[in-house]
Amino acid sequence: MKRLVPAPLKLVPNFDPVVDFPADIERLVAAASNAGYTVTPHDVAELWRRHAGDVCAS
């Protein structure tokens, strides 16, 4: 099984998807698992933060 681990960023996130959106995090972990990846909720949250920061900059 492949392992997906995002490299840490220096920026401090202003929200925590694991706390704020637990059902979404669970669904993303399941989708990655179904695609053959091993990923933790923390990894998924970090990927979410990066994607949200790229496409929804404030």
C-alpha positions as CSV (number, residue, x, y, z in Angstrom):
1,M,0.0,0.0,0.0
2,K,1.3,3.5,-0.9
3,R,1.7,6.1,1.8
4,L,0.9,9.8,1.1
5,V,2.5,12.2,3.5
6,P,2.6,16.0,2.8
7,A,5.8,17.9,3.7
8,P,5.2,20.3,6.5
9,L,4.6,24.0,5.7
10,K,5.9,26.9,7.8
11,L,2.6,28.7,7.9
12,V,0.3,28.3,10.8
13,P,-3.2,27.3,9.7
14,N,-6.1,29.4,10.8
15,F,-8.6,26.5,11.0
16,D,-8.4,22.8,11.8
17,P,-10.4,20.7,9.4
18,V,-10.1,17.6,11.7
19,V,-12.0,19.5,14.4
20,D,-14.2,21.7,12.2
21,F,-15.2,19.1,9.5
22,P,-14.7,15.6,11.0
23,A,-17.1,13.9,8.6
24,D,-15.4,15.4,5.6
25,I,-12.0,14.3,6.9
26,E,-13.3,10.8,7.5
27,R,-14.7,10.7,3.9
28,L,-11.4,11.9,2.4
29,V,-9.4,9.3,4.4
30,A,-11.8,6.6,3.1
31,A,-11.4,7.8,-0.5
32,A,-7.6,7.8,-0.3
33,S,-7.7,4.3,1.3
34,N,-10.0,3.1,-1.5
35,A,-7.4,4.5,-4.0
36,G,-4.7,2.4,-2.4
37,Y,-3.1,5.1,-0.1
38,T,-2.5,5.0,3.6
39,V,-3.2,8.5,5.0
40,T,-4.0,9.8,8.5
41,P,-6.6,12.4,9.3
42,H,-3.8,14.8,10.1
43,D,-2.3,14.3,6.6
44,V,-5.6,14.9,5.0
45,A,-6.2,18.0,7.0
46,E,-2.8,19.3,5.9
47,L,-3.5,18.6,2.2
48,W,-6.9,20.3,2.7
49,R,-5.3,23.4,4.2
50,R,-2.8,23.7,1.3
51,H,-5.5,23.3,-1.3
52,A,-7.8,25.8,0.4
53,G,-5.0,28.2,0.7
54,D,-4.1,27.9,-3.0
55,V,-7.6,28.3,-4.4
56,C,-9.3,30.4,-1.7
57,A,-6.7,32.9,-0.7
58,S,-8.1,35.7,1.5
